[in-house]
Amino acid sequence: MRVFNNQNLKVKIIFDTDVTINENIINKLKNIDLDNITPIKALTILYEIKDKLK
């Protein structure tokens, strides 16, 4: 399990067997500009992550 701290936000991610997919998801989450993301872009990212985890 990894814990990422971004200001006051803590995200815990539990890894499954596919480390490559998890690393891609972690990188995508780390690169989100939370101060400037639009709601539609946030939903798009969530759908992309959901598809990768299927």
C-alpha positions in Angstrom: 0.0 0.0 0.0 1.2 3.5 -0.8 0.0 6.7 0.7 0.4 9.9 -1.3 0.2 13.3 0.5 -0.9 16.3 -1.5 -1.5 19.2 0.9 -4.3 18.0 3.1 -5.3 15.1 0.8 -4.3 11.5 1.6 -5.0 8.8 -0.9 -4.4 5.1 -0.1 -3.9 2.8 -3.1 -3.8 -1.0 -2.6 -1.9 -2.7 -5.4 -3.2 -5.7 -7.3 -1.0 -8.0 -9.3 -0.6 -5.7 -12.4 2.0 -3.2 -11.2 2.3 -1.6 -14.6 -1.4 -0.6 -14.6 -1.1 0.6 -11.0 1.9 2.7 -11.8 0.1 4.3 -14.7 -2.9 5.1 -12.5 -0.6 6.6 -9.8 1.2 8.8 -12.3 -2.2 10.0 -13.7 -3.4 10.9 -10.2 -0.2 12.6 -9.3 -0.3 14.8 -12.4 -3.8 16.1 -11.8 -3.9 19.8 -11.2 -6.7 19.8 -8.6 -6.9 23.6 -8.5 -7.6 23.9 -12.3 -9.4 20.6 -13.3 -12.9 20.9 -14.7 -15.6 18.5 -13.4 -15.9 16.9 -16.9 -12.1 16.3 -17.1 -12.2 14.8 -13.6 -15.0 12.4 -14.6 -13.1 11.5 -17.8 -10.1 10.6 -15.7 -12.2 8.5 -13.4 -13.7 6.6 -16.3 -10.2 6.0 -17.8 -9.0 4.6 -14.5 -12.1 2.4 -14.2 -11.5 1.0 -17.7 -7.9 0.2 -16.8 -9.0 -1.7 -13.7 -11.5 -4.0 -15.5 
